[in-house]
Amino acid sequence: MIKEAILALNFAILPDVQFRYHSLEIAKDIREVTAERITITSAYRDEYLQARIMLDMYNRGVDMAALYGAKYYQVVEFLRQGRLKPLASKIKELRFSNHLCGRALDIRSWDLSEEAFKALLTLRDKYDIIYETKPPHIHIETVKKCGCSDNLDIILD
């Protein structure tokens, strides 16, 4: 249902991307500022997928302290040891990413025009917009961070 609504807004979506209601809100806001076809590479993810992604980033040498701040130091030992299950538990406990509650979208940046990129930046009053380099993409998340009420959201897709 949500995926179909986002596709109807002329977004491309990588396989296996999952969505929640907030994902559609973000997509609609993006569509308000640019008509360019944009590829969504990630949206909602559970703590296990987040753990695998973070372990991959850690192994590739990404500066995770810069990305995650103080939370990084609470999981660094699990990353060093490659222990996914305790890492995933800690990620869930700390609400490590807005992806965990569907309040974030990652969009491909390498095929984005300069005009579309500038248009996305106009959304900074409502969203945190972060350009990440490994791999290159734009992370857009709601200013409201994940909280207990997000556990009531229904996964729709």
C-alpha positions in Angstrom: 0.0 0.0 0.0 2.7 2.5 1.0 5.1 1.3 -1.6 2.5 1.7 -4.3 1.7 5.2 -3.2 5.4 6.1 -3.3 5.8 4.6 -6.7 2.8 6.6 -7.9 4.8 9.7 -6.9 7.4 8.8 -9.5 10.1 7.4 -7.2 12.2 4.5 -8.1 12.7 2.0 -5.2 15.4 -0.6 -4.8 14.2 -4.2 -4.2 13.5 -5.2 -0.6 13.1 -1.6 0.7 10.4 -1.6 3.4 8.2 1.4 4.4 6.1 2.7 7.2 3.7 5.6 7.2 6.3 8.2 7.9 8.1 7.2 4.7 5.2 8.3 2.6 5.1 11.7 4.4 8.8 12.2 3.6 8.3 11.2 0.0 5.3 13.5 -0.4 7.4 16.4 0.9 10.3 15.6 -1.4 7.9 15.5 -4.3 6.6 19.0 -3.3 10.1 20.5 -4.0 11.2 18.5 -7.0 9.6 16.5 -9.8 12.9 14.7 -10.6 12.8 10.9 -10.4 14.6 9.9 -7.3 15.7 6.5 -6.2 15.0 5.4 -2.6 17.7 2.9 -1.5 16.5 2.4 2.1 13.7 3.3 4.5 12.4 1.3 7.4 14.8 -1.4 8.7 14.8 -3.5 11.8 17.6 -3.6 14.3 19.2 -6.7 12.7 19.5 -5.1 9.3 20.8 -1.9 11.0 23.4 -4.0 12.8 24.5 -5.7 9.6 24.8 -2.3 7.9 26.7 -0.8 10.8 29.1 -3.8 10.9 29.7 -3.4 7.2 30.4 0.3 7.6 32.7 -0.3 10.5 34.7 -2.9 8.4 35.0 -0.4 5.5 36.5 2.2 7.8 33.6 4.7 7.9 34.0 7.3 10.7 31.0 6.1 12.7 31.7 8.3 15.6 31.1 11.3 13.3 27.8 9.7 12.1 26.4 8.4 15.4 28.1 10.5 18.1 28.2 9.3 21.6 25.9 6.3 20.8 28.8 4.8 18.8 30.9 4.3 21.9 28.1 2.2 23.5 28.3 -0.3 20.6 31.9 -0.2 19.5 33.0 -3.4 21.3 30.2 -5.3 19.6 31.4 -4.0 16.3 35.0 -4.9 17.0 33.9 -8.4 17.9 31.4 -8.7 15.0 28.7 -9.8 17.5 25.4 -9.1 15.6 22.8 -10.3 18.1 24.0 -8.1 21.1 24.7 -5.3 18.6 21.1 -5.5 17.3 19.7 -5.5 20.9 21.7 -2.4 21.8 20.7 -0.7 18.6 17.0 -1.3 19.4 17.5 -0.2 23.0 19.2 3.1 22.0 16.9 3.8 19.1 20.1 4.2 17.0 18.6 5.3 13.8 15.4 6.8 12.6 15.3 4.0 10.0 14.2 1.8 12.9 10.8 3.5 13.0 10.5 4.4 9.4 11.3 8.1 9.9 14.2 8.2 7.5 14.8 7.7 3.8 18.1 7.2 2.0 18.2 8.4 -1.6 20.7 7.8 -4.3 22.8 10.9 -4.8 25.0 10.0 -7.8 22.2 10.5 -10.3 20.6 13.5 -8.6 20.8 16.8 -10.4 22.3 19.9 -8.7 18.8 21.5 -8.9 17.1 18.6 -7.2 19.8 18.5 -4.5 19.3 22.2 -3.8 15.5 21.6 -3.7 16.0 18.9 -1.1 18.0 21.4 1.0 14.9 23.6 1.2 13.3 20.9 3.4 15.9 21.5 6.2 13.3 23.2 8.4 11.4 20.0 8.7 14.1 17.3 8.2 17.7 16.6 9.0 19.5 16.1 5.7 22.8 14.4 5.8 25.1 13.6 2.8 26.9 10.4 3.5 29.8 9.3 1.4 30.2 5.5 1.9 28.3 4.7 -0.1 27.3 8.1 -1.5 23.7 8.9 -0.6 21.5 11.5 1.0 19.9 10.5 4.4 16.7 12.4 5.1 15.1 12.0 8.5 12.4 13.6 10.5 13.6 16.0 13.2 11.4 14.0 15.6 13.5 11.1 16.7 12.1 7.6 17.2 10.3 7.1 20.5 8.0 4.7 22.3 4.9 5.8 20.4 6.5 4.6 17.1 6.2 1.1 18.3 2.5 1.4 17.6 3.1 2.0 13.9 2.1 -0.7 11.6 4.6 -1.9 9.0 2.8 -1.4 5.7 4.8 -3.3 3.0 
